[in-house]
């Protein structure tokens, strides 16, 4: 099936939705904005896991991974995502956790004291 990655989830997996539905599909090594063909490998109640077969359109923040083993090692799944995009993804993940697990809303008083900006590292790799 053809999919577009919407965001990064836990452990750097790409979160997608089947077009025209709310059904969630998770794909290892898919990055936000990437359009690809995937094959379902496992289905679990409310979501499915897919394996990426072919990238149709690369993600918008594509960079060359600094590690020569990144494409097959599996330890650093987002190395080919620009550092700025990695920071945005981390910020989105923390925001999702605070609002959904922590049950804060975007207009909760004091949210700005709990939710701070991600602090970038001076040395990226």
NORQUIRA-V454102 format. One record per pair of residues at least 6 apart in sequence whose C-alpha atoms are under 6 Angstrom apart, sorted by the first residue. I is the first residue (numbers start at 1). J is the second residue. Records with the same first field share a line. If there is no record, write none. Layout:
I = J ; J
//
This chain:
1 = 37 ; 38
2 = 36 ; 37
3 = 35 ; 36
4 = 16 ; 34 ; 35
5 = 14 ; 15 ; 16 ; 31 ; 32 ; 33 ; 34
6 = 15 ; 16 ; 32
7 = 14 ; 15 ; 32
8 = 14 ; 15
13 = 27 ; 28
14 = 26 ; 27 ; 30 ; 31
15 = 26
16 = 24 ; 25
17 = 23 ; 24 ; 25
24 = 47
25 = 47 ; 48 ; 49
26 = 49
27 = 49 ; 50
32 = 59
33 = 59
34 = 57 ; 58 ; 59
35 = 56 ; 57
36 = 54 ; 55 ; 56
37 = 53 ; 54
38 = 50 ; 51 ; 52 ; 53
39 = 50 ; 51
40 = 49 ; 50
41 = 49 ; 50
42 = 48 ; 49
61 = 81 ; 82
62 = 80 ; 81
63 = 80 ; 81 ; 82
64 = 80
65 = 79 ; 80
99 = 105
//
